[in-house]
Amino acid sequence: MLDYALTLGGAKAWSGFTIAALSRLTAEERAALAWAALNAMDTPEQAEMVCKAVLDHAGSPLPSFMAPMDDARWWASTATLNERKAYALAAYDALPFSDQMAFRRHICEVEIAA
């Protein structure tokens, strides 16, 4: 998976590596990998920028051009819980009433199926 992410080099490939690392590596192994990667940076400032990017919030979702659901899922995977809650509620509130009701039905169906 690391070769795949390095070869493709895009956000989706690295997001896939993250998923694979979470499912295949222990917390200690992931910490060691992060330590090694941060120590491989050219300067301490670069390592600090990487840490800041990981630990900070995702910010506002970017406009979607081709695949809004894929983009939304990617953004949600990087956002904090508070960001996800805030944007979900704001998006729901902005929907027309009929779409709000359709969304409620969808959520109930998903709950029942689970």
N, CA, C and O atoms as CSV, one atom per row, in Angstrom:
chain,resi,resn,atom,element,x,y,z
A,1,MET,N,N,0.824,-1.187,0.000
A,1,MET,CA,C,0.000,0.000,0.000
A,1,MET,C,C,0.872,1.256,0.000
A,1,MET,O,O,0.519,2.256,-0.626
A,2,LEU,N,N,1.995,1.209,0.692
A,2,LEU,CA,C,2.904,2.362,0.709
A,2,LEU,C,C,3.425,2.636,-0.697
A,2,LEU,O,O,3.491,3.791,-1.116
A,3,ASP,N,N,3.795,1.583,-1.432
A,3,ASP,CA,C,4.237,1.761,-2.820
A,3,ASP,C,C,3.146,2.401,-3.671
A,3,ASP,O,O,3.421,3.278,-4.489
A,4,TYR,N,N,1.921,1.963,-3.474
A,4,TYR,CA,C,0.771,2.508,-4.201
A,4,TYR,C,C,0.638,4.005,-3.923
A,4,TYR,O,O,0.480,4.798,-4.851
A,5,ALA,N,N,0.700,4.388,-2.662
A,5,ALA,CA,C,0.556,5.796,-2.293
A,5,ALA,C,C,1.715,6.624,-2.840
A,5,ALA,O,O,1.505,7.736,-3.325
A,6,LEU,N,N,2.918,6.100,-2.766
A,6,LEU,CA,C,4.081,6.817,-3.285
A,6,LEU,C,C,4.020,6.956,-4.802
A,6,LEU,O,O,4.410,7.988,-5.349
A,7,THR,N,N,3.536,5.931,-5.478
A,7,THR,CA,C,3.465,5.961,-6.935
A,7,THR,C,C,2.418,6.954,-7.417
A,7,THR,O,O,2.687,7.770,-8.299
A,8,LEU,N,N,1.224,6.883,-6.839
A,8,LEU,CA,C,0.150,7.784,-7.270
A,8,LEU,C,C,0.321,9.183,-6.695
A,8,LEU,O,O,0.103,10.177,-7.388
A,9,GLY,N,N,0.710,9.256,-5.432
A,9,GLY,CA,C,1.011,10.532,-4.805
A,9,GLY,C,C,-0.152,11.472,-4.580
A,9,GLY,O,O,0.069,12.608,-4.161
A,10,GLY,N,N,-1.371,11.060,-4.834
A,10,GLY,CA,C,-2.505,11.956,-4.653
A,10,GLY,C,C,-3.165,11.791,-3.294
A,10,GLY,O,O,-2.841,10.878,-2.534
A,11,ALA,N,N,-4.092,12.687,-3.002
A,11,ALA,CA,C,-4.785,12.667,-1.712
A,11,ALA,C,C,-5.548,11.357,-1.504
A,11,ALA,O,O,-5.569,10.818,-0.397
A,12,LYS,N,N,-6.177,10.846,-2.572
A,12,LYS,CA,C,-6.931,9.598,-2.439
A,12,LYS,C,C,-6.001,8.429,-2.116
A,12,LYS,O,O,-6.339,7.569,-1.303
A,13,ALA,N,N,-4.827,8.400,-2.756
A,13,ALA,CA,C,-3.885,7.310,-2.500
A,13,ALA,C,C,-3.397,7.356,-1.057
A,13,ALA,O,O,-3.316,6.320,-0.397
A,14,TRP,N,N,-3.073,8.545,-0.566
A,14,TRP,CA,C,-2.595,8.662,0.817
A,14,TRP,C,C,-3.719,8.416,1.808
A,14,TRP,O,O,-3.478,7.893,2.896
A,15,SER,N,N,-4.935,8.783,1.451
A,15,SER,CA,C,-6.071,8.481,2.311
A,15,SER,C,C,-6.269,6.971,2.385
A,15,SER,O,O,-6.588,6.435,3.446
A,16,GLY,N,N,-6.081,6.290,1.267
A,16,GLY,CA,C,-6.150,4.834,1.258
A,16,GLY,C,C,-5.063,4.202,2.107
A,16,GLY,O,O,-5.297,3.206,2.792
A,17,PHE,N,N,-3.863,4.792,2.060
A,17,PHE,CA,C,-2.780,4.288,2.902
A,17,PHE,C,C,-3.141,4.447,4.373
A,17,PHE,O,O,-2.863,3.563,5.184
A,18,THR,N,N,-3.755,5.564,4.713
A,18,THR,CA,C,-4.174,5.788,6.096
A,18,THR,C,C,-5.137,4.702,6.548
A,18,THR,O,O,-5.007,4.168,7.650
A,19,ILE,N,N,-6.096,4.379,5.701
A,19,ILE,CA,C,-7.073,3.337,6.038
A,19,ILE,C,C,-6.366,1.991,6.216
A,19,ILE,O,O,-6.644,1.258,7.164
A,20,ALA,N,N,-5.454,1.675,5.298
A,20,ALA,CA,C,-4.713,0.410,5.397
A,20,ALA,C,C,-3.856,0.376,6.653
A,20,ALA,O,O,-3.793,-0.647,7.335
A,21,ALA,N,N,-3.196,1.488,6.963
A,21,ALA,CA,C,-2.350,1.542,8.162
A,21,ALA,C,C,-3.186,1.348,9.420
A,21,ALA,O,O,-2.768,0.653,10.346
A,22,LEU,N,N,-4.362,1.959,9.455
A,22,LEU,CA,C,-5.240,1.798,10.616
A,22,LEU,C,C,-5.692,0.357,10.800
A,22,LEU,O,O,-5.820,-0.124,11.925
A,23,SER,N,N,-5.933,-0.327,9.685
A,23,SER,CA,C,-6.438,-1.696,9.793
A,23,SER,C,C,-5.335,-2.744,9.936
A,23,SER,O,O,-5.589,-3.832,10.452
A,24,ARG,N,N,-4.119,-2.439,9.490
A,24,ARG,CA,C,-3.060,-3.457,9.474
A,24,ARG,C,C,-1.933,-3.229,10.474
A,24,ARG,O,O,-1.215,-4.170,10.812
A,25,LEU,N,N,-1.764,-1.997,10.953
A,25,LEU,CA,C,-0.656,-1.690,11.861
A,25,LEU,C,C,-1.181,-1.392,13.260
A,25,LEU,O,O,-2.285,-0.870,13.422
A,26,THR,N,N,-0.386,-1.725,14.264
A,26,THR,CA,C,-0.741,-1.388,15.637
A,26,THR,C,C,-0.506,0.105,15.863
A,26,THR,O,O,0.130,0.770,15.046
A,27,ALA,N,N,-1.017,0.617,16.960
A,27,ALA,CA,C,-0.791,2.024,17.295
A,27,ALA,C,C,0.705,2.308,17.440
A,27,ALA,O,O,1.179,3.363,17.019
A,28,GLU,N,N,1.446,1.375,18.029
A,28,GLU,CA,C,2.899,1.555,18.181
A,28,GLU,C,C,3.586,1.590,16.819
A,28,GLU,O,O,4.492,2.396,16.607
A,29,GLU,N,N,3.168,0.732,15.898
A,29,GLU,CA,C,3.768,0.718,14.558
A,29,GLU,C,C,3.457,2.009,13.804
A,29,GLU,O,O,4.324,2.561,13.127
A,30,ARG,N,N,2.221,2.490,13.923
A,30,ARG,CA,C,1.868,3.749,13.258
A,30,ARG,C,C,2.639,4.916,13.861
A,30,ARG,O,O,3.062,5.819,13.139
A,31,ALA,N,N,2.825,4.903,15.186
A,31,ALA,CA,C,3.601,5.963,15.841
A,31,ALA,C,C,5.049,5.923,15.374
A,31,ALA,O,O,5.649,6.968,15.125
A,32,ALA,N,N,5.614,4.726,15.254
A,32,ALA,CA,C,6.997,4.600,14.789
A,32,ALA,C,C,7.132,5.090,13.350
A,32,ALA,O,O,8.116,5.742,13.001
A,33,LEU,N,N,6.145,4.775,12.519
A,33,LEU,CA,C,6.157,5.238,11.133
A,33,LEU,C,C,6.074,6.762,11.066
A,33,LEU,O,O,6.784,7.394,10.284
A,34,ALA,N,N,5.209,7.343,11.885
A,34,ALA,CA,C,5.091,8.803,11.928
A,34,ALA,C,C,6.381,9.434,12.417
A,34,ALA,O,O,6.823,10.445,11.871
A,35,TRP,N,N,6.993,8.846,13.446
A,35,TRP,CA,C,8.261,9.359,13.985
A,35,TRP,C,C,9.339,9.344,12.912
A,35,TRP,O,O,10.063,10.322,12.728
A,36,ALA,N,N,9.438,8.215,12.203
A,36,ALA,CA,C,10.458,8.088,11.160
A,36,ALA,C,C,10.221,9.094,10.033
A,36,ALA,O,O,11.165,9.713,9.541
A,37,ALA,N,N,8.963,9.256,9.628
A,37,ALA,CA,C,8.649,10.193,8.552
A,37,ALA,C,C,8.955,11.628,8.965
A,37,ALA,O,O,9.499,12.398,8.174
A,38,LEU,N,N,8.608,11.990,10.197
A,38,LEU,CA,C,8.887,13.357,10.656
A,38,LEU,C,C,10.388,13.599,10.778
A,38,LEU,O,O,10.864,14.693,10.477
A,39,ASN,N,N,11.133,12.593,11.216
A,39,ASN,CA,C,12.584,12.739,11.317
A,39,ASN,C,C,13.255,12.785,9.955
A,39,ASN,O,O,14.396,13.231,9.845
A,40,ALA,N,N,12.564,12.330,8.914
A,40,ALA,CA,C,13.116,12.367,7.567
A,40,ALA,C,C,12.907,13.724,6.888
A,40,ALA,O,O,13.413,13.952,5.789
A,41,MET,N,N,12.175,14.611,7.529
A,41,MET,CA,C,11.966,15.940,6.953
A,41,MET,C,C,13.293,16.698,6.948
A,41,MET,O,O,14.171,16.434,7.768
A,42,ASP,N,N,13.428,17.642,6.014
A,42,ASP,CA,C,14.679,18.383,5.872
A,42,ASP,C,C,14.948,19.335,7.035
A,42,ASP,O,O,16.100,19.546,7.416
A,43,THR,N,N,13.887,19.908,7.596
A,43,THR,CA,C,14.061,20.874,8.684
A,43,THR,C,C,13.000,20.634,9.752
A,43,THR,O,O,11.954,20.050,9.469
A,44,PRO,N,N,13.266,21.081,10.975
A,44,PRO,CA,C,12.234,20.981,12.011
A,44,PRO,C,C,10.968,21.760,11.648
A,44,PRO,O,O,9.868,21.382,12.052
A,45,GLU,N,N,11.121,22.834,10.897
A,45,GLU,CA,C,9.959,23.626,10.493
A,45,GLU,C,C,9.033,22.821,9.578
A,45,GLU,O,O,7.810,22.933,9.666
A,46,GLN,N,N,9.631,22.006,8.697
A,46,GLN,CA,C,8.806,21.159,7.832
A,46,GLN,C,C,8.040,20.133,8.663
A,46,GLN,O,O,6.855,19.896,8.432
A,47,ALA,N,N,8.722,19.532,9.624
A,47,ALA,CA,C,8.056,18.562,10.496
A,47,ALA,C,C,6.922,19.240,11.262
A,47,ALA,O,O,5.852,18.657,11.437
A,48,GLU,N,N,7.153,20.448,11.710
A,48,GLU,CA,C,6.121,21.192,12.435
A,48,GLU,C,C,4.929,21.484,11.530
A,48,GLU,O,O,3.782,21.397,11.969
A,49,MET,N,N,5.191,21.832,10.267
A,49,MET,CA,C,4.103,22.104,9.327
A,49,MET,C,C,3.263,20.848,9.089
A,49,MET,O,O,2.040,20.929,8.978
A,50,VAL,N,N,3.921,19.687,9.010
A,50,VAL,CA,C,3.185,18.435,8.824
A,50,VAL,C,C,2.311,18.159,10.039
A,50,VAL,O,O,1.137,17.817,9.901
A,51,CYS,N,N,2.887,18.309,11.230
A,51,CYS,CA,C,2.108,18.086,12.457
A,51,CYS,C,C,0.925,19.035,12.528
A,51,CYS,O,O,-0.176,18.630,12.901
A,52,LYS,N,N,1.140,20.282,12.179
A,52,LYS,CA,C,0.065,21.266,12.207
A,52,LYS,C,C,-1.048,20.882,11.230
A,52,LYS,O,O,-2.230,21.025,11.543
A,53,ALA,N,N,-0.669,20.395,10.050
A,53,ALA,CA,C,-1.664,19.986,9.056
A,53,ALA,C,C,-2.488,18.808,9.556
A,53,ALA,O,O,-3.680,18.719,9.264
A,54,VAL,N,N,-1.867,17.907,10.303
A,54,VAL,CA,C,-2.572,16.731,10.815
A,54,VAL,C,C,-3.466,17.098,11.992
A,54,VAL,O,O,-4.587,16.603,12.104
A,55,LEU,N,N,-2.975,17.956,12.859
A,55,LEU,CA,C,-3.680,18.234,14.103
A,55,LEU,C,C,-4.696,19.361,13.999
A,55,LEU,O,O,-5.614,19.445,14.815
A,56,ASP,N,N,-4.543,20.223,13.010
A,56,ASP,CA,C,-5.493,21.316,12.849
A,56,ASP,C,C,-6.783,20.804,12.227
A,56,ASP,O,O,-6.874,19.655,11.797
A,57,HIS,N,N,-7.764,21.671,12.190
A,57,HIS,CA,C,-9.053,21.326,11.607
A,57,HIS,C,C,-8.966,21.309,10.084
A,57,HIS,O,O,-7.988,21.780,9.504
A,58,ALA,N,N,-9.974,20.775,9.460
A,58,ALA,CA,C,-9.991,20.641,7.999
A,58,ALA,C,C,-10.335,21.953,7.307
A,58,ALA,O,O,-10.000,22.143,6.137
A,59,GLY,N,N,-10.990,22.848,8.008
A,59,GLY,CA,C,-11.422,24.083,7.370
A,59,GLY,C,C,-12.688,23.863,6.560
A,59,GLY,O,O,-13.316,22.806,6.629
A,60,SER,N,N,-13.043,24.862,5.804
A,60,SER,CA,C,-14.265,24.784,5.006
A,60,SER,C,C,-14.116,23.771,3.881
A,60,SER,O,O,-13.033,23.620,3.317
A,61,PRO,N,N,-15.201,23.076,3.552
A,61,PRO,CA,C,-15.133,22.176,2.396
A,61,PRO,C,C,-14.883,22.979,1.124
A,61,PRO,O,O,-15.383,24.093,0.971
A,62,LEU,N,N,-14.108,22.403,0.221
A,62,LEU,CA,C,-13.830,23.054,-1.056
A,62,LEU,C,C,-14.978,22.796,-2.022
A,62,LEU,O,O,-15.704,21.813,-1.874
A,63,PRO,N,N,-15.148,23.672,-3.012
A,63,PRO,CA,C,-16.193,23.414,-4.008
A,63,PRO,C,C,-15.910,22.111,-4.743
A,63,PRO,O,O,-14.756,21.768,-5.003
A,64,SER,N,N,-16.962,21.402,-5.069
A,64,SER,CA,C,-16.821,20.139,-5.769
A,64,SER,C,C,-17.125,20.341,-7.241
A,64,SER,O,O,-18.068,21.046,-7.600
A,65,PHE,N,N,-16.316,19.714,-8.093
A,65,PHE,CA,C,-16.506,19.898,-9.528
A,65,PHE,C,C,-17.055,18.652,-10.214
A,65,PHE,O,O,-17.948,18.752,-11.055
A,66,MET,N,N,-16.536,17.495,-9.868
A,66,MET,CA,C,-16.917,16.296,-10.606
A,66,MET,C,C,-17.709,15.293,-9.756
A,66,MET,O,O,-18.719,14.756,-10.211
A,67,ALA,N,N,-17.262,15.046,-8.549
A,67,ALA,CA,C,-17.867,14.003,-7.718
A,67,ALA,C,C,-18.133,14.551,-6.323
A,67,ALA,O,O,-17.321,14.350,-5.420
A,68,PRO,N,N,-19.258,15.242,-6.128
A,68,PRO,CA,C,-19.501,15.895,-4.849
A,68,PRO,C,C,-19.518,14.934,-3.656
A,68,PRO,O,O,-19.035,15.285,-2.580
A,69,MET,N,N,-20.067,13.729,-3.831
A,69,MET,CA,C,-20.129,12.800,-2.703
A,69,MET,C,C,-18.733,12.321,-2.323
A,69,MET,O,O,-18.418,12.227,-1.136
A,70,ASP,N,N,-17.889,12.016,-3.309
A,70,ASP,CA,C,-16.511,11.616,-3.020
A,70,ASP,C,C,-15.765,12.733,-2.308
A,70,ASP,O,O,-15.058,12.494,-1.329
A,71,ASP,N,N,-15.927,13.963,-2.810
A,71,ASP,CA,C,-15.257,15.109,-2.183
A,71,ASP,C,C,-15.764,15.335,-0.765
A,71,ASP,O,O,-14.982,15.624,0.141
A,72,ALA,N,N,-17.069,15.204,-0.575
A,72,ALA,CA,C,-17.648,15.392,0.758
A,72,ALA,C,C,-17.139,14.329,1.726
A,72,ALA,O,O,-16.831,14.629,2.880
A,73,ARG,N,N,-17.054,13.097,1.256
A,73,ARG,CA,C,-16.544,12.024,2.125
A,73,ARG,C,C,-15.076,12.243,2.471
A,73,ARG,O,O,-14.656,12.009,3.604
A,74,TRP,N,N,-14.295,12.695,1.485
A,74,TRP,CA,C,-12.890,12.973,1.770
A,74,TRP,C,C,-12.784,14.090,2.809
A,74,TRP,O,O,-12.032,13.971,3.776
A,75,TRP,N,N,-13.543,15.181,2.608
A,75,TRP,CA,C,-13.488,16.289,3.564
A,75,TRP,C,C,-13.888,15.803,4.957
A,75,TRP,O,O,-13.231,16.128,5.946
A,76,ALA,N,N,-14.955,15.033,5.027
A,76,ALA,CA,C,-15.428,14.546,6.325
A,76,ALA,C,C,-14.384,13.665,7.001
A,76,ALA,O,O,-14.302,13.637,8.229
A,77,SER,N,N,-13.588,12.949,6.219
A,77,SER,CA,C,-12.559,12.090,6.824
A,77,SER,C,C,-11.421,12.895,7.424
A,77,SER,O,O,-10.668,12.374,8.247
A,78,THR,N,N,-11.279,14.168,7.025
A,78,THR,CA,C,-10.208,15.007,7.564
A,78,THR,C,C,-10.717,16.028,8.576
A,78,THR,O,O,-9.921,16.643,9.284
A,79,ALA,N,N,-12.017,16.211,8.652
A,79,ALA,CA,C,-12.602,17.232,9.527
A,79,ALA,C,C,-12.697,16.735,10.966
A,79,ALA,O,O,-12.739,15.533,11.230
A,80,THR,N,N,-12.730,17.689,11.881
A,80,THR,CA,C,-12.941,17.352,13.285
A,80,THR,C,C,-14.421,17.028,13.504
A,80,THR,O,O,-15.262,17.327,12.656
A,81,LEU,N,N,-14.723,16.425,14.631
A,81,LEU,CA,C,-16.113,16.103,14.946
A,81,LEU,C,C,-16.962,17.373,14.989
A,81,LEU,O,O,-18.077,17.385,14.467
A,82,ASN,N,N,-16.455,18.430,15.597
A,82,ASN,CA,C,-17.216,19.679,15.670
A,82,ASN,C,C,-17.476,20.261,14.282
A,82,ASN,O,O,-18.556,20.792,14.025
A,83,GLU,N,N,-16.485,20.162,13.381
A,83,GLU,CA,C,-16.694,20.641,12.011
A,83,GLU,C,C,-17.765,19.823,11.306
A,83,GLU,O,O,-18.645,20.384,10.654
A,84,ARG,N,N,-17.698,18.504,11.431
A,84,ARG,CA,C,-18.692,17.653,10.779
A,84,ARG,C,C,-20.091,17.972,11.284
A,84,ARG,O,O,-21.031,18.061,10.493
A,85,LYS,N,N,-20.238,18.144,12.598
A,85,LYS,CA,C,-21.554,18.462,13.161
A,85,LYS,C,C,-22.057,19.809,12.651
A,85,LYS,O,O,-23.215,19.933,12.254
A,86,ALA,N,N,-21.189,20.812,12.663
A,86,ALA,CA,C,-21.593,22.158,12.247
A,86,ALA,C,C,-22.020,22.184,10.784
A,86,ALA,O,O,-23.074,22.731,10.463
A,87,TYR,N,N,-21.220,21.602,9.892
A,87,TYR,CA,C,-21.557,21.622,8.473
A,87,TYR,C,C,-22.753,20.739,8.158
A,87,TYR,O,O,-23.552,21.070,7.283
A,88,ALA,N,N,-22.885,19.618,8.861
A,88,ALA,CA,C,-24.046,18.748,8.629
A,88,ALA,C,C,-25.333,19.478,8.997
A,88,ALA,O,O,-26.307,19.437,8.245
A,89,LEU,N,N,-25.343,20.140,10.142
A,89,LEU,CA,C,-26.546,20.857,10.570
A,89,LEU,C,C,-26.837,22.036,9.642
A,89,LEU,O,O,-27.988,22.266,9.270
A,90,ALA,N,N,-25.800,22.778,9.271
A,90,ALA,CA,C,-26.011,23.918,8.373
A,90,ALA,C,C,-26.518,23.461,7.016
A,90,ALA,O,O,-27.397,24.098,6.435
A,91,ALA,N,N,-25.971,22.356,6.501
A,91,ALA,CA,C,-26.419,21.844,5.211
A,91,ALA,C,C,-27.871,21.357,5.303
A,91,ALA,O,O,-28.678,21.609,4.408
A,92,TYR,N,N,-28.185,20.666,6.384
A,92,TYR,CA,C,-29.558,20.189,6.585
A,92,TYR,C,C,-30.522,21.373,6.661
A,92,TYR,O,O,-31.575,21.363,6.024
A,93,ASP,N,N,-30.159,22.387,7.441
A,93,ASP,CA,C,-31.024,23.558,7.584
A,93,ASP,C,C,-31.244,24.283,6.252
A,93,ASP,O,O,-32.284,24.911,6.054
A,94,ALA,N,N,-30.271,24.198,5.342
A,94,ALA,CA,C,-30.376,24.894,4.060
A,94,ALA,C,C,-31.221,24.130,3.041
A,94,ALA,O,O,-31.560,24.672,1.989
A,95,LEU,N,N,-31.561,22.887,3.343
A,95,LEU,CA,C,-32.367,22.096,2.418
A,95,LEU,C,C,-33.821,22.552,2.433
A,95,LEU,O,O,-34.319,23.012,3.460
A,96,PRO,N,N,-34.500,22.424,1.296
A,96,PRO,CA,C,-35.948,22.655,1.299
A,96,PRO,C,C,-36.611,21.620,2.214
A,96,PRO,O,O,-36.063,20.541,2.440
A,97,PHE,N,N,-37.780,21.956,2.731
A,97,PHE,CA,C,-38.468,21.094,3.684
A,97,PHE,C,C,-38.658,19.681,3.136
A,97,PHE,O,O,-38.473,18.706,3.865
A,98,SER,N,N,-39.027,19.561,1.858
A,98,SER,CA,C,-39.264,18.229,1.282
A,98,SER,C,C,-37.981,17.395,1.278
A,98,SER,O,O,-38.026,16.185,1.501
A,99,ASP,N,N,-36.851,18.031,1.028
A,99,ASP,CA,C,-35.574,17.306,1.065
A,99,ASP,C,C,-35.176,16.957,2.499
A,99,ASP,O,O,-34.566,15.914,2.736
A,100,GLN,N,N,-35.515,17.817,3.448
A,100,GLN,CA,C,-35.257,17.489,4.855
A,100,GLN,C,C,-36.025,16.234,5.256
A,100,GLN,O,O,-35.492,15.360,5.940
A,101,MET,N,N,-37.286,16.155,4.823
A,101,MET,CA,C,-38.100,14.985,5.149
A,101,MET,C,C,-37.548,13.734,4.459
A,101,MET,O,O,-37.528,12.655,5.052
A,102,ALA,N,N,-37.103,13.877,3.214
A,102,ALA,CA,C,-36.514,12.735,2.500
A,102,ALA,C,C,-35.233,12.292,3.209
A,102,ALA,O,O,-34.959,11.096,3.308
A,103,PHE,N,N,-34.461,13.240,3.695
A,103,PHE,CA,C,-33.233,12.900,4.423
A,103,PHE,C,C,-33.571,12.157,5.712
A,103,PHE,O,O,-32.910,11.176,6.055
A,104,ARG,N,N,-34.586,12.615,6.420
A,104,ARG,CA,C,-35.015,11.930,7.654
A,104,ARG,C,C,-35.445,10.496,7.364
A,104,ARG,O,O,-35.092,9.573,8.099
A,105,ARG,N,N,-36.215,10.314,6.283
A,105,ARG,CA,C,-36.626,8.954,5.911
A,105,ARG,C,C,-35.405,8.096,5.602
A,105,ARG,O,O,-35.338,6.940,6.018
A,106,HIS,N,N,-34.452,8.646,4.884
A,106,HIS,CA,C,-33.234,7.918,4.538
A,106,HIS,C,C,-32.481,7.490,5.799
A,106,HIS,O,O,-32.044,6.344,5.903
A,107,ILE,N,N,-32.332,8.396,6.741
A,107,ILE,CA,C,-31.623,8.085,7.992
A,107,ILE,C,C,-32.355,6.987,8.753
A,107,ILE,O,O,-31.725,6.076,9.289
A,108,CYS,N,N,-33.681,7.068,8.802
A,108,CYS,CA,C,-34.453,6.032,9.489
A,108,CYS,C,C,-34.290,4.680,8.815
A,108,CYS,O,O,-34.186,3.660,9.497
A,109,GLU,N,N,-34.264,4.654,7.484
A,109,GLU,CA,C,-34.083,3.398,6.749
A,109,GLU,C,C,-32.700,2.818,7.014
A,109,GLU,O,O,-32.561,1.606,7.181
A,110,VAL,N,N,-31.685,3.661,7.053
A,110,VAL,CA,C,-30.327,3.204,7.327
A,110,VAL,C,C,-30.249,2.649,8.734
A,110,VAL,O,O,-29.607,1.623,8.957
A,111,GLU,N,N,-30.898,3.316,9.700
A,111,GLU,CA,C,-30.916,2.854,11.087
A,111,GLU,C,C,-31.569,1.497,11.195
A,111,GLU,O,O,-31.061,0.616,11.890
A,112,ILE,N,N,-32.694,1.314,10.513
A,112,ILE,CA,C,-33.432,0.061,10.565
A,112,ILE,C,C,-32.602,-1.060,9.927
A,112,ILE,O,O,-32.582,-2.180,10.437
A,113,ALA,N,N,-31.928,-0.769,8.833
A,113,ALA,CA,C,-31.112,-1.762,8.138
A,113,ALA,C,C,-29.920,-2.192,8.974
A,113,ALA,O,O,-29.460,-3.327,8.854
A,114,ALA,N,N,-29.419,-1.314,9.809
A,114,ALA,CA,C,-28.249,-1.654,10.630
A,114,ALA,C,C,-28.650,-2.518,11.753
A,114,ALA,O,O,-27.808,-2.914,12.559
